[in-house]
Amino acid sequence: MKPRSALATAVALALITLTAPAVAAPDPQEWESVLEAADGQTVYWNAWGGDARTNRYIAWVAAQMQESYGVRVEHVKLDDTSSAVARVLGEQQAGNDSEGSIDLIWINGENFAAMREQDLLFGPFAESLPNFALTYPEENPEVVTDFTLPTEGYESPWGKAQITFYYDSAQTDTPPQSIEALFAWAKEHPGQFSYPRIPDFTGSTFLKQALIELTDQDEALYAPVEDAAFEEITAPLWAYLDALHPHLWRSGRSFPESGPNLRTLMSDGELSLAFSFYPTDAAVAVMEYELPESVRSYVLEDGTLGNVHFVAIPYNSPHKAGAMALANFLLSPEAQAQKQSLSMWGDRSVLAIQQLEPSDQALFEQGESHPAALPADALSNTLAEPHPSWMNALQDAWLERYGVN
C-alpha cells in the first residue's frame, strides 16, 4: 500500500474531526460524572477584565480549581461582554455547534436576554449544581431573575452589585441624596462629578437610576420598551442630562471610560464625588491606599439600582463539565467568602449566609467595619433592574445625543 502524504493525512484527520459527533455533555444531575469528566479540561472563562481586584479574584479561583478539581481556568479578559455574545453567535452561524471557543461567560441583563433569544446557551443546569441550594432561591428570587426575566436554569448566580456613591468628606459635608439633589450639588461644585461614557455598564446603570427617579411612568420600565412610548418616558432624563453635563468634569465634553477610571479621578483629586456598582469599592480602595482616608460611602435616600451577576455556558462549549464544576465552585461558601472579603475583591455574596452552617457563616466574618464602608443595613432598599430592552434603547439614544463629543 502506498503511504499517504502528510497533506493527505492532515486532510483525512480534518474530515474525521469535522464529521465526529459532539461529545454529549454530562448530566448535571449526575454530579460525580460531571467531576470525572471535568478533570483535565481547560475552561475558557470570558469575563470582564477591567478591574485589578476582579482579576485578582479570578486568578485565585483558577488556582483553586486546578488544585481541587484538575480543571485549568483561563481568564479571557473582556472589555465588553457583548463581544463574547457576538462570537458565540458567529460560531452558531458558521455551523460550529460543538467546538466553541468560550466555555463560561460572566453575564446578565441584555446579554443574557440576547443569548436566550438566539438559543445560544446550554441548560438548564444551574439548579442542579450542588451549591445552588445555598442561595435559597425560594426566599431570594433575585438569584433566578435577571432584569425581570426568569433564568430557568440557564445561568448561575455568583455575585451582587448595587450603585453606591462615595465622596471625599474633607471636601464636602453633605453629599446629594437624590438624582435631583445631585444636579444642585454639581452646580455648586463644577467639575467635581461625572459618570462613565456609554456604553460602559456603570455609566449605563447611572442612566437607569436617573430615569427611575425622574420619570412618572417607571412601571413601563419593567416591560419591553415600546418605540412609541420611549421618547415620552425618557424626555425627563434627556432634559436632566442636558442641564447636568455643563457642570460635570471637563464640562461634559468627555467622560471617564469606566467605573475604575472614576476611582482614579477621585484619587487624583479631580473629582470629589463618584459612584461604583460595587458597594465595597471605596473601602477597598482606601485600604489599598488608592483613595484618601477621608472618603465615605453612601446610597441615595430612596434606594439605588442593584442586580445579580451570573455565569452561563454557551451551547457549543466543548468543556461543559469543567464549566459546571467552576460555576458550582463559585457558589461554595469558601469562594463566596473570599470574593466578599475586602482584602480580595469585596463583591457581595449571593448565598443566604444566615442559613449556612455555623462553620461556613464564620468564613464571612470580617471584624470591625471599615470607616469608608457602608453600614450593614444600607443596601436594604434595592431598586429592581428594568427590562433588558431598556438598556440597549437608552445606550443608543445617549450615543445619538452625546456620543459625538
C-alpha positions as CSV (number, residue, x, y, z in Angstrom):
1,M,0.0,0.0,0.0
2,K,1.4,3.4,-0.9
3,P,1.9,5.6,2.2
4,R,-0.2,8.7,2.5
5,S,1.4,12.1,2.1
6,A,1.5,14.4,5.1
7,L,-1.1,16.6,3.4
8,A,-3.4,13.7,2.7
9,T,-3.2,12.5,6.3
10,A,-3.9,16.0,7.6
11,V,-7.0,16.3,5.3
12,A,-8.2,12.9,6.5
13,L,-7.8,13.8,10.1
14,A,-9.6,17.1,9.5
15,L,-12.5,15.3,7.9
16,I,-12.7,12.9,10.8
17,T,-12.8,15.8,13.2
18,L,-15.5,17.6,11.2
19,T,-17.7,14.6,11.0
20,A,-17.2,13.2,14.5
21,P,-20.3,13.6,16.7
22,A,-20.1,16.1,19.5
23,V,-19.4,14.5,22.9
24,A,-22.6,14.7,24.9
25,A,-22.5,17.0,27.9
26,P,-22.7,15.1,31.2
27,D,-26.0,15.3,33.0
28,P,-25.7,18.0,35.7
29,Q,-27.8,15.8,38.0
30,E,-25.1,13.1,37.9
31,W,-22.6,15.2,39.7
32,E,-19.8,12.7,40.2
33,S,-19.9,12.0,36.5
34,V,-19.6,15.8,35.9
35,L,-16.5,16.0,38.1
36,E,-14.9,13.0,36.4
37,A,-15.4,14.5,33.0
38,A,-14.2,17.9,34.2
39,D,-10.8,16.6,35.4
40,G,-8.2,17.6,32.9
41,Q,-10.3,20.1,31.0
42,T,-9.4,23.7,30.3
43,V,-12.3,26.2,30.8
44,Y,-12.1,29.4,28.9
45,W,-13.9,31.9,31.1
46,N,-14.8,35.1,29.3
47,A,-15.2,37.7,31.9
48,W,-14.8,41.5,32.2
49,G,-11.1,42.2,32.8
50,G,-11.2,46.0,33.5
51,D,-10.5,45.9,37.3
52,A,-7.5,44.6,39.1
53,R,-9.5,43.3,42.1
54,T,-11.8,41.3,39.9
55,N,-8.8,39.8,38.0
56,R,-7.1,39.0,41.3
57,Y,-10.1,37.0,42.5
58,I,-10.5,35.1,39.2
59,A,-6.8,34.2,39.4
60,W,-7.4,32.8,43.0
61,V,-10.4,30.8,41.7
62,A,-8.2,29.4,38.9
63,A,-5.6,28.2,41.4
64,Q,-8.3,26.5,43.5
65,M,-9.9,24.8,40.5
66,Q,-6.6,23.4,39.3
67,E,-5.7,22.1,42.8
68,S,-9.0,20.7,43.8
69,Y,-10.6,19.5,40.5
70,G,-7.8,19.3,38.0
71,V,-9.6,22.0,35.9
72,R,-7.4,24.7,34.3
73,V,-9.2,28.0,34.1
74,E,-8.1,30.6,31.5
75,H,-9.5,34.1,32.1
76,V,-10.2,35.6,28.7
77,K,-10.4,39.3,29.7
78,L,-13.2,41.3,28.0
79,D,-13.8,45.0,27.6
80,D,-17.5,44.4,26.8
81,T,-19.5,41.2,27.3
82,S,-21.3,41.7,24.0
83,S,-18.2,40.8,22.1
84,A,-18.4,37.3,23.6
85,V,-22.1,37.1,22.7
86,A,-21.2,38.1,19.1
87,R,-18.5,35.4,19.0
88,V,-20.9,32.6,20.0
89,L,-23.5,33.8,17.6
90,G,-20.9,33.9,14.8
91,E,-19.9,30.3,15.6
92,Q,-23.5,29.2,15.5
93,Q,-24.0,30.8,12.1
94,A,-20.8,29.1,10.9
95,G,-22.2,25.7,12.0
96,N,-19.8,25.3,14.9
97,D,-22.1,23.6,17.3
98,S,-19.6,21.6,19.3
99,E,-16.1,23.2,19.4
100,G,-16.9,26.7,20.5
101,S,-14.1,29.0,21.9
102,I,-15.9,30.0,25.0
103,D,-16.9,27.7,28.0
104,L,-18.2,30.2,30.5
105,I,-19.4,33.8,30.4
106,W,-19.8,36.4,33.1
107,I,-23.2,37.7,32.1
108,N,-26.5,39.3,32.9
109,G,-29.1,41.7,31.6
110,E,-29.4,42.4,27.9
111,N,-26.6,40.0,27.0
112,F,-28.3,37.1,28.7
113,A,-31.6,38.0,27.0
114,A,-29.9,38.1,23.6
115,M,-28.3,34.7,24.1
116,R,-31.5,33.1,25.3
117,E,-33.4,34.5,22.4
118,Q,-30.9,33.1,19.9
119,D,-30.7,29.7,21.7
120,L,-27.0,30.2,22.4
121,L,-26.9,28.8,26.0
122,F,-26.5,25.3,27.4
123,G,-29.0,24.2,30.1
124,P,-30.9,24.1,32.2
125,F,-28.0,23.3,34.6
126,A,-27.8,25.9,37.4
127,E,-30.4,24.5,39.8
128,S,-28.7,21.1,39.6
129,L,-25.4,22.4,40.9
130,P,-24.9,21.1,44.4
131,N,-24.1,24.5,45.9
132,F,-27.1,26.3,44.2
133,A,-29.3,25.3,47.1
134,L,-27.3,27.5,49.4
135,T,-28.8,30.6,47.7
136,Y,-32.3,29.5,48.9
137,P,-34.0,30.8,45.7
138,E,-37.5,30.4,47.1
139,E,-36.6,33.2,49.6
140,N,-34.3,35.1,47.3
141,P,-36.0,35.3,43.9
142,E,-33.3,37.7,42.6
143,V,-31.0,34.7,42.1
144,V,-33.4,33.2,39.5
145,T,-34.4,36.5,37.9
146,D,-32.3,38.6,35.6
147,F,-33.5,42.1,34.6
148,T,-37.2,40.9,35.0
149,L,-36.5,37.6,33.0
150,P,-36.6,34.2,34.7
151,T,-33.3,32.5,34.3
152,E,-34.9,29.0,34.0
153,G,-31.6,27.3,35.0
154,Y,-29.6,28.7,32.1
155,E,-27.3,30.8,34.2
156,S,-25.9,30.5,37.7
157,P,-25.6,33.4,40.2
158,W,-22.3,34.3,41.7
159,G,-22.4,37.9,42.9
160,K,-24.5,41.0,43.7
161,A,-24.0,44.6,42.7
162,Q,-25.7,47.9,43.7
163,I,-25.0,51.5,42.9
164,T,-23.1,53.1,45.8
165,F,-21.9,56.6,45.9
166,Y,-18.7,57.8,47.6
167,Y,-17.4,61.2,48.4
168,D,-14.4,62.9,50.0
169,S,-15.6,64.1,53.4
170,A,-12.7,66.5,53.5
171,Q,-14.2,68.4,50.6
172,T,-17.9,68.1,51.1
173,D,-20.0,67.7,54.2
174,T,-23.4,67.0,52.7
175,P,-23.4,64.8,49.6
176,P,-26.5,64.7,47.5
177,Q,-29.2,62.2,48.5
178,S,-31.2,62.0,45.2
179,I,-30.7,62.5,41.5
180,E,-32.4,65.9,41.7
181,A,-30.1,66.9,44.5
182,L,-27.1,65.7,42.5
183,F,-27.8,68.3,39.9
184,A,-27.9,71.1,42.5
185,W,-24.7,69.7,44.0
186,A,-22.9,69.6,40.6
187,K,-23.9,73.3,40.0
188,E,-22.3,74.2,43.3
189,H,-19.2,72.0,42.7
190,P,-18.5,72.3,39.0
191,G,-16.2,69.7,37.5
192,Q,-16.3,67.5,40.6
193,F,-18.6,64.8,39.3
194,S,-19.0,62.7,36.2
195,Y,-20.2,59.3,35.0
196,P,-18.6,56.8,32.7
197,R,-19.1,57.1,29.0
198,I,-21.9,55.0,27.5
199,P,-22.0,52.1,26.7
200,D,-19.9,51.3,29.8
201,F,-22.2,49.3,32.1
202,T,-21.6,51.5,35.1
203,G,-22.5,54.6,33.1
204,S,-25.5,52.9,31.6
205,T,-26.7,51.9,35.1
206,F,-26.5,55.6,36.1
207,L,-28.8,56.4,33.2
208,K,-31.3,53.8,34.5
209,Q,-31.0,55.1,38.1
210,A,-31.7,58.6,36.9
211,L,-34.6,57.6,34.7
212,I,-36.3,55.6,37.5
213,E,-36.2,58.7,39.7
214,L,-37.2,61.3,37.1
215,T,-40.0,59.6,35.2
216,D,-43.5,59.3,36.5
217,Q,-44.0,56.2,34.3
218,D,-41.5,54.0,35.9
219,E,-43.8,50.9,35.8
220,A,-43.3,51.0,32.0
221,L,-39.6,50.2,32.5
222,Y,-40.3,46.7,33.6
223,A,-41.9,45.7,30.3
224,P,-40.2,45.6,26.9
225,V,-39.6,49.1,25.6
226,E,-42.0,50.4,23.0
227,D,-40.8,52.8,20.4
228,A,-43.9,54.9,20.5
229,A,-43.6,55.5,24.3
230,F,-39.8,55.7,24.6
231,E,-39.5,59.4,23.7
232,E,-42.2,60.5,26.2
233,I,-40.9,58.3,29.0
234,T,-37.3,59.3,28.7
235,A,-37.9,63.0,28.0
236,P,-37.2,64.0,31.7
237,L,-33.9,62.1,31.5
238,W,-32.5,63.9,28.5
239,A,-33.7,67.3,29.9
240,Y,-31.8,66.4,33.1
241,L,-28.6,65.4,31.3
242,D,-28.7,68.4,29.1
243,A,-28.7,70.6,32.2
244,L,-26.2,68.5,34.1
245,H,-23.5,68.0,31.6
246,P,-22.1,71.5,31.6
247,H,-21.3,71.1,35.3
248,L,-19.5,67.8,35.0
249,W,-15.8,67.0,34.8
250,R,-14.4,68.6,31.7
251,S,-17.8,70.4,31.3
252,G,-19.3,67.2,30.0
253,R,-17.3,67.4,26.8
254,S,-15.7,64.0,27.5
255,F,-16.4,61.2,30.0
256,P,-14.4,58.7,32.0
257,E,-14.0,55.3,30.4
258,S,-15.2,53.1,33.3
259,G,-16.0,52.8,36.9
260,P,-12.3,52.2,37.8
261,N,-11.5,55.3,35.9
262,L,-13.8,57.3,38.1
263,R,-11.9,55.9,41.1
264,T,-8.6,57.1,39.6
265,L,-10.0,60.6,39.1
266,M,-11.1,60.6,42.7
267,S,-7.6,59.5,43.7
268,D,-6.0,62.3,41.6
269,G,-8.3,64.9,43.3
270,E,-10.1,65.7,40.0
271,L,-13.4,64.5,41.5
272,S,-14.8,64.7,45.0
273,L,-18.0,62.6,44.3
274,A,-18.2,59.4,42.4
275,F,-20.0,56.1,42.4
276,S,-19.4,52.4,41.8
277,F,-21.6,49.3,41.1
278,Y,-19.6,47.5,43.9
279,P,-20.7,48.7,47.4
280,T,-17.3,48.0,48.9
281,D,-15.3,49.6,46.1
282,A,-14.4,52.8,48.0
283,A,-13.5,50.9,51.3
284,V,-11.2,48.5,49.4
285,A,-9.6,51.5,47.6
286,V,-8.9,53.3,50.9
287,M,-7.4,50.1,52.4
288,E,-5.1,49.8,49.4
289,Y,-4.1,53.5,49.5
290,E,-5.8,54.3,46.2
291,L,-8.2,56.8,47.9
292,P,-7.7,59.2,50.8
293,E,-8.9,58.1,54.3
294,S,-11.5,60.8,54.3
295,V,-13.6,59.0,51.6
296,R,-17.0,57.7,52.8
297,S,-19.7,55.6,51.1
298,Y,-23.5,56.1,51.0
299,V,-26.6,55.2,49.0
300,L,-29.4,57.6,47.9
301,E,-32.3,58.0,50.3
302,D,-34.9,56.3,48.0
303,G,-32.6,53.4,47.2
304,T,-30.3,52.6,44.3
305,L,-30.3,50.1,41.4
306,G,-29.0,46.7,42.1
307,N,-28.7,43.3,40.4
308,V,-27.2,39.9,40.5
309,H,-24.5,38.8,38.1
310,F,-24.4,35.3,36.7
311,V,-22.3,32.9,34.7
312,A,-23.6,31.0,31.7
313,I,-22.3,28.2,29.5
314,P,-22.6,28.6,25.7
315,Y,-24.4,25.8,23.9
316,N,-21.3,24.8,21.9
317,S,-18.8,24.8,24.7
318,P,-16.6,21.7,24.4
319,H,-15.9,21.7,28.1
320,K,-19.3,21.9,29.7
321,A,-18.3,19.6,32.6
322,G,-15.4,21.9,33.6
323,A,-17.6,24.9,33.2
324,M,-20.3,23.4,35.5
325,A,-17.6,22.5,38.1
326,L,-16.4,26.1,38.0
327,A,-19.9,27.5,38.3
328,N,-20.5,25.3,41.3
329,F,-17.2,26.2,43.0
330,L,-18.1,29.9,42.6
331,L,-21.2,29.2,44.8
332,S,-19.2,27.4,47.5
333,P,-19.0,29.2,50.9
334,E,-15.2,29.3,50.6
335,A,-15.3,31.0,47.2
336,Q,-18.2,33.4,48.1
337,A,-16.4,34.4,51.4
338,Q,-13.2,35.0,49.6
339,K,-14.9,37.1,47.0
340,Q,-16.7,39.2,49.6
341,S,-13.5,39.8,51.6
342,L,-12.3,43.4,51.4
343,S,-8.7,42.0,51.0
344,M,-9.7,40.2,47.8
345,W,-12.5,41.9,45.9
346,G,-15.4,42.9,48.2
347,D,-18.1,41.6,45.9
348,R,-21.3,40.7,47.8
349,S,-22.3,37.1,48.2
350,V,-25.4,35.5,46.7
351,L,-25.6,32.9,49.4
352,A,-28.2,33.1,52.2
353,I,-25.4,33.5,54.8
354,Q,-27.6,33.3,57.9
355,Q,-28.9,29.9,56.8
356,L,-25.4,28.3,56.3
357,E,-23.8,26.0,58.8
358,P,-22.1,28.0,61.6
359,S,-18.7,27.0,60.4
360,D,-19.5,28.4,56.9
361,Q,-21.0,31.5,58.4
362,A,-17.7,32.1,60.2
363,L,-15.9,32.4,56.8
364,F,-17.8,35.6,56.2
365,E,-16.8,37.4,59.4
366,Q,-14.6,40.4,58.6
367,G,-14.2,42.0,62.0
368,E,-14.9,45.7,62.5
369,S,-16.4,47.7,59.7
370,H,-14.1,49.9,57.7
371,P,-14.9,53.7,58.1
372,A,-15.2,54.0,54.3
373,A,-17.7,51.1,54.1
374,L,-21.5,51.3,54.1
375,P,-23.4,50.5,57.3
376,A,-24.6,46.9,57.4
377,D,-28.3,47.8,56.6
378,A,-27.5,50.4,54.0
379,L,-28.4,48.2,51.0
380,S,-31.8,47.2,52.2
381,N,-33.6,49.3,49.6
382,T,-32.6,47.9,46.3
383,L,-34.3,49.2,43.1
384,A,-35.0,46.4,40.6
385,E,-33.4,46.5,37.1
386,P,-35.7,47.4,34.2
387,H,-36.4,45.0,31.4
388,P,-33.1,44.4,29.4
389,S,-34.5,46.1,26.3
390,W,-34.3,49.4,28.1
391,M,-30.5,49.2,28.4
392,N,-29.9,49.0,24.7
393,A,-32.5,51.7,23.9
394,L,-31.0,54.1,26.4
395,Q,-27.5,53.4,25.2
396,D,-28.4,54.0,21.6
397,A,-30.3,57.2,22.4
398,W,-27.4,58.5,24.6
399,L,-24.9,57.9,21.8
400,E,-27.1,59.6,19.3
401,R,-27.4,62.7,21.5
402,Y,-23.9,62.9,23.2
403,G,-21.7,60.3,21.5
404,V,-20.0,62.8,19.1
405,N,-18.3,64.6,21.9
